[in-house]
C-alpha cells in the first residue's frame, strides 16, 4: 500500500481521529472487480461526501458510551506507544449494502477476542445512509484515538492505493 496524499477535509470528532484511506477499492454489486484507486479530487463529489459522512458516523459510534465501545476504546488506548502519541491506526474495510446497513467489516484481528467482538458489535448491522448509486466498495478507513483531549480530534480524508 502507498499513501497518495491528503485533502484538506477536516471536521471535529469526539476523541477519535478517523482518516478515510480510500474511496474506490472494490466494486458495485453488478460489476466484476477491477483494481482502482483515485484521489478524492478525481472521485465523484457524491462519493467523497458519502465517504466523509461514513467516516464521521463510524467515529461517532466508536465514541459512544455503550459497553462495547467503551471496552474497545480502553483496549485501543492501551496500544499507545506513549501517552502523548495516538494509538496505532486501525485499518477498516467497510461494506455497506444498498439499504445502508453495514454488512461486513474486515480488519487485522486484535490479540484479544473480546476487542474483535466489541468492534464488530459497535459497527456491523448498524444503519448508515445508503451509498450513492454505482459507488464502489469497500470503503477503507483508518481510525486512531488521538493523544489530544476528547474534544480536539480531527478527521481527514486520505487516499491509499494497493
N, C-alpha and C positions, 0 to 999 in steps of 0.2 A: 504494500500500500504506500501511497505517496501523497503528501499534502500538496494541494494545488493552490490554496490561498484562502484568504478571508475576505468577507464582505462586511461592510460597516453596519450590519443589522444588530442592534443591541436593545435589550429590554431588561428590566429589573425583575428578579425572581427571588423567592424566599430561601436563601442559603444554598442553592444548588446552581452550579454553572452547567448549562447544557449547551453543547455545541453540535449543531447539525453537521454531519460529516459527509453526507451525500444525498442528493435528491433522486437520482435515477440509476440505481444499481441493478434493477431487476426488470420485470415485465408486467404488463397488464394481463388480465386473465385470458384474453383471446389470442395473445401473441406468443411466439416462441422466444425463448430467452436470447437476448443479444447483449453482449457486454458493452456497456455505455458508461460514460461519465461526462459531466459538463459542469461548468461553473454556474453559480447562481445567476449570473448575468445572462447566460445562454438559455436557462430553463424558462418555460412559460411562467409569466407572473403569477398565475393561479397556483402553480405547483410550489413556487417559492413561498407564497403566503400560506398555503396549507402546511408545508413543512415547518414553517415558523410557529404556526398555531399548535401543531403536534408537539414540537419541542417544548413549548410553554406548558401545554397540558400535562405531558409526562413529568416535567419538573414539579408542577403543582401536585400531582399525585404522589410523587416521592417525598414531597414536603408535608403531606397530610399528617394528622395526629393519630391515625389508626395504629394498631399494634404492629402489623406487618411493616408499614412504612417506618415506624419508629425504630423497630429492631434492625431493619436494613440500614438506616442511616447510622445507627450505632456501630454496626458491623463495618460499614464503609469508613467511618471516622477512625476506626482502629487501624486502617490500612495507610493512614497518612505517613509519609516519610519523616515529617517533622511537624510540630504544632502549627507553624506558620505557613505550611505548604498545603495545597489542595490534595484531595485523595487522587490516586491514580485514575485515569479516565476509565469509565465503564462504557464499553462499546456495545451498543444495542443494534440489532436488526429487527425492525418492527414491520409486521404485515398487518394491514388494516383492510377489512373486507369492504365491499361496495355499500354496506349499510353503516359503516363507521365503527364496527366492532374490532378491537384488537384481537386478531385470531391467532397470532403466532409471535413469539419473541425468542430470538436467539442471542446468546451471549456466552462468553467464556465462563464456565461454571466456577463458582466460588469453592473454597476448600470446605466450607460448612454447608451442608444440605439445607439447613433452615434458612440461610440467606438466599439460596436459589429459589426455594419455595416462596419466600417473602417477596422477592422481586416479581415473580410470576403472579402472585396474589394481588399485588399492587397494580399491575398493568393488564394482564391477559383477561379478556372477556369484558373489559370496560368499553364504553362507547365514547367516540370522538366524532366530530363532523365527518361525513363521508368524503373520501378523496375525490379530487376532480376527475372527470372522465378521462380515460387514457393515461392516467398517472401511473408511472412505473414504480413497482415496489420490490423489495422492502425499502423503507427509509432507514438510513444508518445515522444513529445519534450517539454522541459521546457525552457522558454526564460525569461531572466532578462535584464533590462538595467542597466549596471554597474554604479557605482559611479566614475569610472575612466574616463579619457579623452576618446574621441571618438575613438582614435587610439589604445587604450590599452585593449580592451575587448578580452576575450578568449572563445573558445568553447571547451567543454569537453564531452566525451562520458560517459554516465551513464546508468545503467540498473536498472529497477524498476520492481517489481512483484506485482500483485494484491493480 
